[in-house]
Amino acid sequence: MRSSSRPWGNEAVKLYFSPGACSQAPNIAFREAGLDIELVKVDLKSKRLESGEDYRVINPKGSVPALALDDHIVLTENAVVLQYIADQAPEAGLIPPYGTIRRYQLLEWLNYIATELHKGFAPLFHPQRSAEATIEARELLAAKFDYVASRMEGNPFLTGESFTIADCYLFVVLRWSRIHHIDLGRWPALAAFVARVAERPAVRAALHSEGMAR
Ligand SMILES: N[C@@H](CCC(=O)N[C@@H](CS)C(=O)NCC(=O)O)C(=O)O
């Protein structure tokens, strides 16, 4: 990891995360970018850090991820945090250059993953909701998986041949399917994508850092 060149300043940049949560996407992205970062675990139920500190003092939204660039600047919102990380290491190719149509197409995917796929899982993480709401959420997700799979057919990654921050985010969200017993085998392109991405050294390192097996 490129600890000598922190393009974002001299202080350690901190990523506030919870194991297996959407914050795993920036955990993967900074490793893919070859950047150095400090991981700080958040208990999402109590909103406390392992030090006992109240996480809401750092991020009043109480959600992960949050990226603390220093004591004053804390970036939140996964799609934005991911762009920030990718832009610190353009040579890693995790995001297309400014002003290109490919960049907007990537942002289109990031937004779709955040608002349609990620938030599409939300009802499944709240089992107190009615059985009808859960069934409906699963059906809606399946339709969205159909769409993503149709766009991925023949491509190793979401936008083609190169691995990008959208792939970091998509990988993490698709892995939640296991928790909710959604069989990705119904979408061979998605199942193959998850298997392919899981083999990347940065991804393995990120999962390991969160205490997660493959
Ligand atoms: N709008 C936020 C939402 C992030 C989010 O939903 N994070 C979840 C984990 S995947 C979380 O922290 N949930 C606990 C909470 O919001 O209290 C983003 O896109 O980053």
PDBQT file of the ligand as one rigid body, heavy atoms in Angstrom, charges set to zero:
ROOT
HETATM    1  N1  LIG A 301     -27.248   7.604   2.153  1.00  0.00    +0.000 N 
HETATM    2  C1  LIG A 301     -26.191   6.822   2.745  1.00  0.00    +0.000 C 
HETATM    3  C2  LIG A 301     -26.803   5.545   3.295  1.00  0.00    +0.000 C 
HETATM    4  C3  LIG A 301     -25.759   4.619   3.831  1.00  0.00    +0.000 C 
HETATM    5  C4  LIG A 301     -26.394   3.436   4.552  1.00  0.00    +0.000 C 
HETATM    6  O1  LIG A 301     -27.556   3.089   4.316  1.00  0.00    +0.000 OA
HETATM    7  N2  LIG A 301     -25.621   2.821   5.420  1.00  0.00    +0.000 N 
HETATM    8  C5  LIG A 301     -26.127   1.747   6.246  1.00  0.00    +0.000 C 
HETATM    9  C6  LIG A 301     -25.207   0.551   6.193  1.00  0.00    +0.000 C 
HETATM   10  S1  LIG A 301     -25.200  -0.210   4.567  1.00  0.00    +0.000 SA
HETATM   11  C7  LIG A 301     -26.168   2.240   7.678  1.00  0.00    +0.000 C 
HETATM   12  O2  LIG A 301     -25.238   2.834   8.156  1.00  0.00    +0.000 OA
HETATM   13  N3  LIG A 301     -27.287   1.946   8.349  1.00  0.00    +0.000 N 
HETATM   14  C8  LIG A 301     -27.464   2.295   9.754  1.00  0.00    +0.000 C 
HETATM   15  C9  LIG A 301     -28.134   3.614   9.930  1.00  0.00    +0.000 C 
HETATM   16  O3  LIG A 301     -28.366   4.344   8.958  1.00  0.00    +0.000 OA
HETATM   17  O4  LIG A 301     -28.441   3.923  11.064  1.00  0.00    +0.000 OA
HETATM   18  C10 LIG A 301     -25.123   6.498   1.712  1.00  0.00    +0.000 C 
HETATM   19  O5  LIG A 301     -25.471   6.344   0.530  1.00  0.00    +0.000 OA
HETATM   20  O6  LIG A 301     -23.938   6.396   2.076  1.00  0.00    +0.000 OA
ENDROOT
TORSDOF 0
